[in-house]
Amino acid sequence: MHIFVPKEMEAETRVAVTPDSVKKLIALGCSVTVEASAGEKSGFIDATYQEAGAHLSTSEQRQENLRQADVIVKVLPLPLEDIACLQPKAWHISFLDTFRYVDALAAFQKQQTNVISLERIPRTSFAQKMDAVSSQSNLAGYVGVLKGIACLKKAVPMFVTAAGTLQPARVFVIGAGVAGLQAIATAKRLGARVEAFDTRPEVEEQVRSVGAKFVKIDLGETGTTQQGYAKSLTDEQLQRQRELLVTTCARADIVITTAKVFGRKAPIIINQAILDAMQPNSVVVDLAVEAGGNTEGLVPGSTTRTNKGVYILGEGYWERNVPMAASQLFANNVVAFLQHILDAGSAQIKQDESDSILSSCWILKDGQNRLK
């Protein structure tokens, strides 16, 4: 089986396969071609891919490599003009949120492509090593705290000096999933006073275990999806949540939001009323930018400041700030997934629709929608 790893789009700093993972894929019986400079932004130079056993191709050979590949591995989906080059029944493995990539999905259907959406890897113990969403969210939570602190005009830990005492910065994290828990742990390690909230009361123990105070808000019946995510709140619950979050946000120096609903636009949690109640020079770090954001007035890809002096950080794709680490984890997830679905003897994909992991993330089979 031949795997091709193309360069990502200009803004993407990550690469889907690292030199170390190339060795593992070759050990599985695969051949690997990597487009020249694909790993440059992540810190992986072409020579290291060649030393690992990969073939190196030029950008001029990109379309031909796409035509010949059995499997394309990327972080984000191929551009539409590249999808048109794929042979029928080729496999494309990447993040592919169907809410955001409608045009790409249609193009894959036209080409009769087999498409794996890594967002849909089930959140089970067995599939944990394949869970690219969690590996990238972990880093996003870490980077979000660092970015928030860089924007803040205060010191974070407590300082007791002869010139006076500086109180620790207050950080409030909304959502205690993977990104949220990492944000809590990072802020705590840096000396902040940390509070956190989640719609799932059962995560209180996890929040406390990483050093934060859990803020309790009674929203009525909430729950968790089969994939381990928080269920969507009703409009009434969202409004009550906003009303009760005002006080906590108003005393925070940094508010970090993490609420995403898979396959849908992210809910607005920080509305204008909350922003108006916050202190001047406080910071909102929105980790749900790619899904539309949790903050009213957010400008994706930019840092803005409200009339009352609150900074809103809407950079998005926060894990791109640590591309070497993000690429290493993503590549490990991909290798683990391929190890699971490849036949050890032939190095071909076992198209076993009864396999719970493959069936969860295999969204197009030869171009046919399996999500119906």
C-alpha positions, 0 to 999 in steps of 0.5 A: 500500500502506497501512502502519500503525504502532501504539504498542507495549506499555507497557514497550517504549520503541522504535518501529518507524518513525521520521520519517526512515524515513516519508519513505523509505516514502512514496518507495517509494509507500506511505502511512503512518499512525502512532498518536499518541505511538507514538514519544514514548518514543524521542524522536520527537514526533508533529509530526515524523511529520506533517512527514515526511508520515505521517498521525496517528491517535488511540488511539480509531482504533487498531482501525479502522486495524488493519482497514484496514492492508495492512501492520502494522509493529511491534517486538514482535507485536500483542496478541491482541485487536488481531490479531483486528482484522486483515483476511485476508491483511494483513501483520504485520512484527515480531520474532516468536520462535515459541518465545515467542509461541505464542499470537500465532502461533495468533491470526495463523493464525486471521486468515489473516495473512501474518507476517514474523519478523525474527529469521529474516532470514538472516545473509548479506552481502546481507541485513546491512542488514535484520538487525534482530537484529544491530542490536539486539544491538549496542546490547544489548552496549553497554548491558550493559557500562554497566549492569554498570559502574554496579552495580560498586563499583570504578573500571574503568580503572587509576589510578596516584595518589600514594595508590596504584594501582588495578588495572583491572576485569576483564571476562569476556564469554561469547559473541563474537557481535554483542552479545559483540563490542560488549561487549568493545569497549565494556569495552576502551574504558573501560579494563577488562582483557577476556577472552572465550570462544566455542564457535567457535574461528574467532572468536578472531581477531575477539575479539583484534581488539577488544582481548580475550584469547581463553580457549581451552576444548576442548569437542570438536566444535562449529560454526556454524548456516547462519544464522551462530549457534553450534550448541547444545552437548550436555549433556556439553559444557555441563557441561565448559564450566561446569567450565572457566569457573569459574577465569575467572569467579572472577577477573572483576569483571563477567561478561557472558553472551550465549548464545542458541539461536534457537527454544529456551530459552537454555542455563544457563552460569553455574550455582550453583557458578560463582556461589559461586566469584565474588568478593563484589560482582562482577556478572553481566550476562545478555544472554539474559534474553528467551530464559530467561537463561544464569544459574541463579537469574536473575529476569527484569526484576530485579537480585538478589544471591546469598547470597555477594554476587554481583549478577545483572542480569536486566533484559532488552531492554537496547537499550530503554535507548537507544531513539532509537538502537535505533529508528533502526536497527530502522526502517532494517532495516525500510525495507531489507527493504521495499525488497527485497520491494516491487515498484517499480512498484505498491508491492505485496509481491512474494510470491516464495517463491523469494527466499531472504530473504523465504522465510526469514522469511515464517513464515505465508502467509495464515495457513498455516504455512510452517515445516513 
